[in-house]
Amino acid sequence: MSAPSFAAKLAAAETAQQDLARQAAQFRDGRILQLQARIAEIQSAIEAAAARREKAVAAVERASSLIKSGSVSTVEMARLTREQAIAQQTADFTDREHRFRAIVSTEFRRS
């Protein structure tokens, strides 16, 4: 192989490597932005779930004091208690999902 031919092949390989490195960096940066947007979306869902949970807890507390006077039926109290449990489970699940995605995001950034 002649020196000019080798130099041309080396230059072409270096150019291809630089292009590949640029593409990889663009992909990584895009993926990080995508993950950050997803984290913000999940954080918003967590906050909404926490607000629903707090609303349900307040409703059960109000109903608990009113059930003694007969102003709230046991059926209504059961419904409110069920809603509270569902709101708590939703908040817990959303929080676990957020933690899982944060771990995945951290692992992705390391690679």
C-alpha positions in Angstrom: 0.0 0.0 0.0 1.4 3.4 -1.0 1.9 6.2 1.5 -0.6 8.5 -0.3 -3.2 5.8 -0.4 -2.7 5.0 3.3 -2.9 8.7 4.2 -6.2 9.0 2.3 -7.7 6.0 4.0 -6.5 7.2 7.4 -8.0 10.7 6.7 -11.3 9.1 5.6 -11.4 6.9 8.7 -10.7 9.8 11.0 -13.5 11.9 9.3 -15.9 9.0 9.7 -14.9 8.6 13.4 -15.5 12.3 14.0 -18.9 12.1 12.3 -19.9 9.1 14.3 -18.7 10.8 17.6 -20.8 13.9 16.6 -23.9 11.8 15.9 -23.5 9.9 19.2 -23.2 13.1 21.1 -26.3 14.5 19.4 -28.2 11.3 20.2 -27.0 11.4 23.9 -28.0 15.1 24.2 -31.4 14.5 22.7 -32.0 11.5 24.9 -31.1 13.4 28.0 -33.5 16.2 27.0 -36.2 13.6 26.4 -35.6 12.0 29.8 -35.6 15.4 31.5 -38.9 16.2 30.0 -40.3 12.8 31.1 -39.0 13.4 34.7 -40.8 16.8 34.7 -44.0 15.1 33.5 -43.8 12.5 36.2 -43.0 15.1 38.8 -46.2 16.9 37.8 -48.1 13.7 38.1 -46.7 13.1 41.6 -47.8 16.5 42.6 -51.3 16.0 41.2 -51.5 12.6 43.0 -50.4 14.1 46.3 -53.0 16.9 45.9 -55.7 14.3 45.3 -54.5 12.3 48.3 -54.6 15.4 50.5 -58.1 16.2 49.3 -59.3 12.7 50.0 -57.7 12.7 53.5 -59.5 16.0 54.3 -62.8 14.7 53.0 -62.5 11.6 55.3 -61.6 13.7 58.3 -64.6 16.0 57.7 -66.9 13.0 57.2 -65.5 11.3 60.3 -66.6 14.2 62.5 -70.0 14.5 60.7 -70.8 10.8 60.9 -71.2 11.0 64.7 -74.0 13.5 64.3 -75.7 11.5 61.5 -75.0 14.1 58.8 -73.0 11.6 56.8 -74.1 8.1 56.0 -71.9 5.1 56.5 -72.2 4.4 52.7 -70.8 7.9 52.0 -68.1 7.4 54.6 -67.1 4.0 53.0 -67.0 5.8 49.6 -64.7 8.5 50.9 -62.5 6.0 52.7 -62.2 4.0 49.4 -61.3 7.1 47.5 -58.7 7.9 50.1 -57.1 4.5 49.7 -57.1 4.8 45.9 -55.5 8.2 46.1 -52.8 6.9 48.5 -52.1 4.0 46.2 -51.9 6.2 43.1 -49.5 8.6 44.9 -47.3 5.7 46.1 -47.2 4.2 42.6 -46.4 7.5 40.9 -43.6 8.2 43.4 -42.1 4.7 42.8 -42.3 5.2 39.0 -40.5 8.5 39.4 -37.7 7.0 41.5 -37.4 4.1 39.0 -37.1 6.5 36.0 -34.6 8.6 37.9 -32.4 5.6 38.4 -32.7 4.6 34.7 -31.9 8.2 33.7 -28.8 8.2 36.0 -27.6 4.9 34.5 -28.1 6.2 31.0 -26.1 9.3 31.7 -23.2 7.1 33.0 -23.0 5.2 29.8 
